[in-house]
């Protein structure tokens, strides 16, 4: 039987640390949270591979994934979570990213469009002692009732800038997502300053486009 504790240590040492993730609290949490519990049943052995894992596929051609460990870790590091940070976890799937951010001291709210994934996330998070409300609804719309948020994590990519989510950021708030608007994906970090929102590129990465964040089709002759 696979030693999952050892698999977590190997993931941290061989994937995450080597990808410029240096936050000691984050590294410790990644060694603690049992990623294998959040993957589809029967796929536990793949939980610590260095790739995104598909959790569900949808009729519109989009998919929900658990981001690759090193990509998620570096995105979370870029958000710079502080105890008490109000966080929206968008397209949270089965709740792994929510568990990681809650263990870092964040007050996490998760939104997921797929009811089955949301129910599994509720059960897993509760079993791990994580106090994370899980809301079912269109992920591209976020969760306005709980806004504003200090931090927003999008577990996937966008082709069209996620303006609805950006509008839910507090002053100084930050949003991390994969920008797929130009084809090749890259993680970007948005930050609100008054009415303006700035954006900077962080590193190359790929992820499926989240439903509702596709570019509107253009008319072609």
HELIX and SHEET records of a PDB file:
HELIX    1   1 UNK A    4  UNK A   11  1                                   8    
HELIX    2   2 UNK A   12  UNK A   16  3                                   5    
HELIX    3   3 UNK A   17  UNK A   19  5                                   3    
HELIX    4   4 UNK A   24  UNK A   32  1                                   9    
HELIX    5   5 UNK A   35  UNK A   38  5                                   4    
HELIX    6   6 UNK A   44  UNK A   46  5                                   3    
HELIX    7   7 UNK A   69  UNK A   79  1                                  11    
HELIX    8   8 UNK A   96  UNK A  103  1                                   8    
HELIX    9   9 UNK A  115  UNK A  127  1                                  13    
HELIX   10  10 UNK A  139  UNK A  141  5                                   3    
HELIX   11  11 UNK A  144  UNK A  146  5                                   3    
HELIX   12  12 UNK A  163  UNK A  166  1                                   4    
SHEET    1   A 2 UNK A  53  UNK A  57  0                                        
SHEET    2   A 2 UNK A  63  UNK A  66 -1                                        
SHEET    1   B 7 UNK A 133  UNK A 136  0                                        
SHEET    2   B 7 UNK A 107  UNK A 112  1                                        
SHEET    3   B 7 UNK A  86  UNK A  90  1                                        
SHEET    4   B 7 UNK A 149  UNK A 158  1                                        
SHEET    5   B 7 UNK A 169  UNK A 179  1                                        
SHEET    6   B 7 UNK A 186  UNK A 193 -1                                        
SHEET    7   B 7 UNK A 196  UNK A 204 -1                                        
END                                                                             
